[in-house]
């Protein structure tokens, strides 16, 4: 990372672009390789059409040579002359094949080509010397043609024609190079067999079966070609529309040959077509198959030309696009680096000016991206710092003034705090004395409370005694009243006795002499009754006097009881008041103790306040010094007007 910090921004951006290109290089290379493979495959297919044409021409001429040789060996001089004309053409076609197939240097291809050449070089001489018969010539020609078509298959594999990736060209290739040459070969075999048979006028069951089998095989391969062409029509209708006339002609010629072969095999004795006419008919059918092939090959070449050009143009376009991408990436990276560098230079200029104390510099932010936001933030920072420095200047002046005032106020506060501390000490001493007095008052109140409690107990005892006296007086009063009642009864009895004595005297007087003694007794009884009544009256008077005195005593005792009760109540109230006074004295003592403790704490707090005031004064002095130093520091900054 240290090495990256030493690299300039433009180089870093170029490095990032290079890394991006490196990351994009594998997929681009893969895509380029795919396009290159497509171009090479299309070019290889296009190149493969040339040896394919040469091989088809060689097959075509070899088939003609086979048919002419069959007629010549059967004794047909016209066919012998025709064979001599065809043999040089086969030699030239073989040379062309060797020249075009030589580009494929695979061992199987090379070996098969040498085999074809050696087989052909022996065949014309053997026919000319008549060292072989017709069936042997037919077999050797057929084997040679099979080798030629196998070589065509190898060329299709080596060139990629058999693996064409597009549906239209693939199906046309399979139809024209895969199916149609076998159809032409079967027709060529029918041409050779039929020409020899018609020349010799001999039809065997084996030959009949072979010819019918050839017709069936030709029809099968023709139908296969038709299916492939129909599949190609689905992908490219225009292509098949151009091939349709040649296709119709090939099918019609094949149908005609099949009809003639059917007549020949079923009605040979009456079959009147000459060997030359049959040779011409089958040759036209073979030529019709090759005509379809010849019509398809230019179209295939056109498709492959377009594909090669498209692949080549795609490669060129990709190369140009990659080149333009690299150039644009470099230019964009340089432009971005230049834009960022200019913006950072402005930021550095303003930052250096701020570091030197110049807050009047401004940043011109023209972009709206992150760099522009950074420049705007730096400009806002410079403006904010300028405003803050101005505010700090004003604040430092205010702080200096305030710190001076704080120092003066602290000095006054310190003096007042010292005076307050002295006053608190005096107050604490006074409260200490008052605390002793309160303690003495509380002790006296407790003693008075004890005396009041004792007096209350004595008064309660006196009240109880008075209540007993009142109860006794109540009993005496009741007894006096009962005595008075008894005296009243005695007085009533005396009165009745007197009445009875009087009545007895009256009755004695009435009785006369007999009643004299009774009268004397009645007089005595009356006298006793009167004396009893007098005594009863006197006792009653005394009793009444005693009762009155007892009632008066009772009233006095009641009054004394009430008074004693009031005294007891008053003593109890005094006792309650003394208890309250005692409790109040205790509370007063506790309050005095608390006040004393509070004064002690207040004195301590005052002492601490005095110390804090001194510290505050020192801090205010230090703040004043710091404010002056801050003013000196802030004065270094230059702000905008």
Secondary structure, DSSP 8 states (H G I E B T S, - for coil): -HHHHTS-HHHHHHHHHHHHHHHHHHHHHHHHHHHHHHHHHHHHHHHHHHHHHHHHHHHHHHHHHHHHHHHHHTT-HHHHHHHHHHHHHHHHHHHHHHHHHTT---HHHHHHHHHHHHHHHHHHHHHHTT-S-HHHHHHHHHHHHHHHHHHHHHHHHHHTGGG-SSHHHHHHHIIIIIIHHHHHHHHHHHHHHHHHHHHHT---HHHHHHHHHHHHHHHHHHHHHHHHHHHHHHH-HHHHHHHHHHHHHHHHHHHHHHHHHHHHHHSTTT----HHHHHHHHHHHHHHHHHHHHHHHHHHHHHHHHHHHHHHHHHHHHHHHHHHHHHHHHHHHHHHHHHHHHHHHHHHHHHHHHHTTB----------SHHHHHHHHHHHHHHHHHHHHHHHHHHHHHHHHHHHHHHHHHHHHHHHHHHHHHHHHHHHHHHHHHHHHHHHHHHHHHHHHHHHHHHHHHHHHHHHHHHHHHHHHHHHHHHHHHHHHHHHHHHHHHHHHHHHHHHHHHHHHHHTTTTHHHHHHHHHHHHHHHHHHHHHHHHHHHHHHHHHHHHHHHHHHHHHHHHHHHHHHHHHHHHHHHHHHHHHHHHHHHHHHHHHHHHHHHHHHHHHHHHHHHHHHHHHHHHHHHHHHHHHHHTT-B---
